[in-house]
Amino acid sequence: IFMGLQFVISPSIVAWSTHLQYLQPGQYPWLENTVKELAGASGVAAPRLAIVPNPTPNAFVFGNSSSKRTLAVHEGLLRQLNEDEIRGVLGHELGHVKHRDSIVMTVLSAIPLLAFMIARSTMFMGMGTGSRDRDRSAGYLALAGIVAMVVYFVAQLLVLRLSRLREHFADVYSGYLTGSPKSLES
């Protein structure tokens, strides 16, 4: 239930917390045309564009379905990078769209969360009951909780590793899509 709720409301939370300003058609023609061109070459629908009023050179994609994706570009990215570098960043973000990284990572992050919830609920269940049979079952529950906690830590490490791999794949995809891997590198 928690993961489903997160999946549904997280786009609104991201938009609110970053103070997104969705672009009107014609507001940033070069950016709009570049995203449409790169999205077409990727075979994905062009995401909705937004500007984040933040001086850091950054961009990100979010959304919970293909038709509701948003590509948010920080003002700092548009001010500090040249057009080739911006194309590289846009290609990277479209790599995330192409490979559905937000959905993949949301689903996979449920595994450590479930393991943690199981660990937390079983480790302390039945403690101090006083009965010998209950003490034995409490011991099994505590052992199950410890196993679930180990699964949580291992799964969390694997999710973090997969996140880094997805970033690497998006970098590689940007080089492929733009034909200029040095643009993203610089």
Disulfide bonds with the S-S distance in Angstrom:
none
